[in-house]
Amino acid sequence: MKSSRLLSILLLLQTRGRMTAAELAAELEVSPRTVYRDVESLHAAGVPLYGDAGHSGGYRLLAGYRTRLTGLNAGEAEALFLSGAPGPAAELGLGPALAAAQLKLRAALPPELREQADRMRTRFHLDAPGWYAADTEVPYLPQVADAVWHGRVLNVRYRRWKEPTDVDRRLEPYGLVLKAGRWYAVAGPGPRTYRVDQILHLTVDDETFEVPADFDLAEHWRRHQEDFHARLHAGEAEVRLSPRGAERLSGAAARALEATGVAEADGRRRAVLPIESLDQAHAFFLSLGADVEVLAPPQLRSMLASTARTLAAAYGSP
């Protein structure tokens, strides 16, 4: 809607300063001609918005002009209160700041939006960790967050999964990511990813650093996840699944079944599924019991057959 777009132009100029018509058009996914018309509408409404010509020109607001949050619609107001995750904020030491910010935001909303935002906050609660994940102590999270914010170098004692397990590292923390209830620090040089709960000791160095200008935390994390899953599922297994076995698949296995599954005359489906390792696949396919038959690789099939014989002997006649 035009009214929403006009407010977006005001907020973009208020937060970013001078922007060209082309930059505004790209941000709003409209044509520059539409931006020109919107600017004329803002002028007509008395908004102190003016443009500079030339190579370094663009639109900007008169110094000191600020708009308010009264342009929020109901969905936007609800989303803002739903996005304020109190658990992670408290872990970062920002619990009081989040509460104060929400109080100020609530006070700025019109009464009808305030009521809807309050309803959203009382009826929806976000709890990201899985059911069986124990609460993990992250004693150094506030210090890491402070180093991220102020660009300070960290010297840490870090515990990793391979030998030698405890190592010393100099980190330039570029950012923090919360994934499935665990905090990860993305830090240079590299950058590489570190679990914050595996930091055994930490000191803050007087040295500072600059995050590379071309570093994008969200894009880096997306690539990191893609690489992780590619390394995680390095092998494949050809299987036949009953309808019940197919229903019990999830994640990458379910997607592979959808992509490669072929129905057979007896109602089973033949497919090629990704596996992490022979041991992991052995344990997983055993959990499916008679609802799966592994056809390949031969070593995995042999491992399952051996376990089946052992189980048959154990559960045979007394």
N, C-alpha and C positions, 0 to 999 in steps of 0.2 A: 504494500500500500504506500501511496505517496507520503502520507503523514509520518509513517515509520521511517521512510527513507530520508525525509528531511531531518528528523531527529538524529538519524545515524550520521548524516553529514556534520551536524553540530558537534556530536560527541567525538567523531574522528578528528575534526579540527581542534577541538578542545584538548584532546589528549596527545595529538601528534604535532600540532603546530601547522605550519604551511604545507599544503598539499595541492598538487595540480589537478586539473579536471580529469586527466587521464588516470592519475592515481586513485582518485575518488571513484571513477567509473569502474576500475578494475576491482576495487574493494567491495563495491556495491553490486557488481555484476550487471551493470547497465551501460548504455552508450554515453560518451562524453556530451552529446547533445542533450540527453536527459539531465545530466549534471548541470549544464548551463541553465536549463529551464528551472531546475530546483533552486539554484542560486538566486535566480530572479524572484522566485516565490519567497525566499527568505528575506531578500532585500525589501520586498513589498510588505512583509510582516514586521519590518523594523529591526531585524537582526543586524548588528554592526559587523557585517561580513564584507570584506573587500578583497580585490585581486590585484596582484602585481604582474606586469607584463615582463617579457624577456626570458632569457635562459634560466635564471634562478627564480622565476616568478611562481605564482600559485595563489590559491585562496587562503585567507587566514582571518581569524576573529580579532576584533579590537582588543588590545591588551586589557585584561581584567574581566572580560565578559565570561560568565559561566552560566550554563544551563542547569536545570535541576532534573531529578529523576522522575518527575511527574509524567514523562512520556512512556514509562514502562506499561506494557499490557499485562493482563492477568497471568498468562503463561510465563512471561519473563520474570515477573515477581516471584511466582511459585518456584521456578527453577533456581533463582538466586538463593532462596532459603534452603532448598533441597541440596544444593551443591556445597553448603557449608558443613563439611564433615567434621564434627567436634572431636572425634577420636584422634585422627591424624594431626589436627591443629594443636591439640593438647600435647601430643608427643613432641611436636616441634617447639613447644613452649609458647604457643600463640593462642591458647585457649581463651584467656581474658580479652585479647585483642579481637578475636573472632566474635565473641559475645558482644563487645562494644560496637563493632562494625555492624552487626546485625540489628542491634538496638537503634543505631543511627539510621540505617536503611529503612527499618520499619517505621520510624517516625517521619521519614520523608515521603512515604507512600500515602496516596489518598485512602480514605476509610474503606472503600469497597475492595481495593487491592490488598490492604493490610489484613482484612478478614480472610481473604483467600490464601494469602501467604501463611497466616497463622494456622489455617486448616491443613495446609500441606505439611507444615512442620510437625503437627501433632499426629498426622496419620501415616507418615512415611519415615522410615528409619533405615539408614544405610549401614550395613555391617559386612565389610568386604572379606575378611578371612573365612576360610572353609570351616566346616563343622568340627573336624577332627584336628585342627591346627591349634596347638597350645600357644598361649600368650608368650611372646618372646620378649625378653628384656633387651632394650636398646639404650644402654646408659649414655652412649656418646652421641646420640642423635642431635640434641640441641647444639653441641659444639660443632658438629659437621655442618648443620644448617647455617650456623653463624659464619663458618668459614666459606661456605658457598656464597652467602650474601655479600661478604666483605672481601672476597678474593684472597683469602689467606691460605698459605701452604700448610699442610698437615703432615706430621711425622707419626706413623702408626705402626703398632705391632698387630699383624693381621693373621688370622687362622684360616688356612685354605684346606681343601680336601686331599691334596696330594703331598707327598714328601718333598722337601721338609715342610711340615704343616704350619709352623709358626715362622713368619718372615717379617722383616722390617721394610716398610714402603714409604716413599715420599709422594704425597698425593697433592694434586691441584684439583680440588673438587669443583667440577663444572655445574653439577646439578644433582637433585635428589628425585628418586622415583619410588612411589608406593605401589607395589604389585602384589596382589593376593595377600595383603596383610604384612608384607615384608618390605623394609626400606632398603633401597639400593643407592649407592653413590656412584655416579659416573664421573671419573676423574682422569686427568692427564698425569703423565704422558700416555699417549695412546689414541684416544682415551680408552680406559678399561672400566669394567663394572665390578663393584665390591659390595658385598652384603654388610650393611652397617652393624648388624648384631654380631658379626664375626671380628669386629675391631676389639682387641684385647686391651690396648692402651693407646693413648693419644696425647700428643702435645701440639700446640699451635705455634707455628714458626712466625718470626717477625717478617719473613719474606712474603711478598704479595705476587700475584700473577694476574694475567688478563686472559679471559676466555677467548679463544679464537673467534674472529668476527663471523666466520662461516659456520660455526657450530650451532646446530639446532637440536635441542634436547629431545623433543618429541620424535623427530626424524631419526636421530641416532638410536633411540630406544626401539623404534619400529624395526630398523635393520638388525639390531641386536637380537630381537625376538625371532626374526626370520632365520638368522644364522644359527641360533640355538636350536630351533626346531629341525633345521636341516641336518645339524650334527647329531641331534637326539635320535632321529629315525634314519639311521644309516643303512639299515637292512630291510629286506622284504620277506614275506612269507605268503605262499599260496595256500588258500584254505577253502573248505566247503563249510557253509554255515546253515544251520536250521533257522527258520523264522524267529524263534526265540533267541538264538544266539546272535542274530543280526540286530535285534532290538537292544541287546546289552552292550553293543559297541558305542563308543563316544569319541569325540575329538577327531584326531587325524585318522583313526581307524574307520570311524563312521563315514568320513568324507571320502576315504579311499574305496569303501564299499559302494558308495553312491556312484563314484566315477568308474570303477572297474567291474562291479558286480554283474554276473551273468546268471540268469535263472536256469535251473536244471529241471528235468522232468519230475524228480521226486520232491520238488518244492524247496530244495536247498539252493543256495546261491554260491557260486564260485567267484573268488575275488583275490586280489593281491593286496595285502595290508602291510603298512610300514611297521617295523619293529626296532626297538632300541638295541637289543642284544639277544643272544640265544637264551641267556638265563632269564631275562625279563619276559621274553615271549613264552618261554616254558611255563613260568608261573602264571602268566595271564591266560594262556590257552587252557591250562589245567583248570582254572576257575570256571571256564565255560563247560567243562565236562563233556558229555556226549553231544552237545550242541555245536561242536566244531570238529572237523577232521583236517589236520595239517597235511598237505600234500608235498610241500617243499619249504625250506631246504631239507635234504635228507638227514642232516645231523640233528635238526630240531625234531623231526619226525621220530628219529631213533630215541632221543631223550624222552619224549612223551611216551613212547611205547614201553621203554624200560620202567618209567614211573608207574604206568598202568599195570604192568606185570607185578611190581612190588605191592601196589595197592590191592590187586586181586588176591595175592598170597596172604596179605595181612587180614583181609576181610573174608577169606574163605571159611570153610566149615571148621569149627573148633576141633 
